[in-house]
Amino acid sequence: MGFFKKIFGSKDEDTVISNYADFWRWFQRHEKTFFKAVKEHEKVDEHFLRRLTPMLRQLSEDFYCVTGMTNDHTAELIISTDGIIREFVFAEEMVAAAPALKSWKFTALKPSTDIDTMGIEMDGHEFNSNNISFFSNDLPDYPDEIDITLVHKDFTEENKDSITSGSLIYLDNLLGEYNTAIMVDIVTVEGPSEGQDLIPIEKLPGYLLWRQKEFVEKYEGVRYGTEEDSYTTMEAEDENGLPVFAIINQDLMNWDAKASHPWMMVVEIKFDGGRQGLPDEGANNLMNEMEDEILKQLPDGDGYLNIGRETYNSVRTIYFACKEFRQASKKVKAVVGQYNGKLSASYDIFKDKYWMSLNHLKPGESL
């Protein structure tokens, strides 16, 4: 697809967008003007994207848009979250709710690009299949981790920042927004050196599909019940004397199949903790009630494991390991909405196959 633009606009209308239907009704009223702007490359920013983006942002601050012509008669609007995984399901739902319009194609998340036609130029450097290759790094302690290194022929210490940024953008275009988030755990960029067994970059999608298939087959059907698990209470103080309290499912922390639940969901609740950063009885009861509601919506038998919680410096953090991220995000967002005005809560979801983000909660580690 040619002529893509991405922009973060400011609101220029008083239209209230409270759901997907509101947005698409608004879009339909202007779609002919929008199509003309994209097709004729006529002030696309002013006539389209700067008007569209504020409407999207009423639904989610993490929605972005990309547009261009797929052919002479069809414009495409891509709803992206810029790789923010917790918002993937909502971008997908929004596109699923889109009307059928003759001149438009609607796509959730940036798709992959044909490697034969793709090339990027940035900061005076080119990024294409002729100057980028890759190799895979084996991690014996983390066999399911997909760690790849991109090798750019022109990489030097002087240009490493621009080469790294351009290479990662190239990877995102090669795989697409969804596959980049799902299939790759760690990416580094470097220059060529002796002894490297380099693989052409066009083979990367196939390699990742093979690794993903192996991973799914390895953990297919793995479930975990927490009814009989044991829990550990941990207490500590930081360097300023503020207390830290944690309650952790010790059996889960010792589990040897953590990678079967590779999505870490972190729910963060802020409260007025006073000088010690601890909740009073009312706040504590309300947070416990919210946590119970999340547990009700996300049972362990369905693939959602409540690993524990940590309370420190006026923040309660609750940790869940999940087999998937779509339903987890939808249900937790709904629960957070139920407590809007009562609790200041937010959540995030990211891939963490070995639960490394919880290393500070292991016995013997400093909280």
Protein Blocks (a to p, Z undefined) as FASTA:
>chain_A
ZZiaddddddfbfbdcfbfklmmmmmmmmmmmmmmmmmnopakllmmmmmmmmmmmmmom
kbccddddfblkbccddddeehpaklmmmmmmmmmmpccdfkbccdehjadddfklgccd
eehiacdfklgccdddddfklmmbccdddddfkbcfklmmmmmmmmmmmmmmmnommlmm
mmpmbdcdddddehiacddfklmmmmmmmmmmmmmmmmgoiacdfklpccdddddddfko
pacdddddfklmmpcklmmmmbccdddddddebjnopacfklmmmmmmmmmmmmmmmcfk
nopacfbdcdeehiacdddddfbfklmmmmmmmmmmmmgojaccdddddddfkommmmmm
gghiaZZ
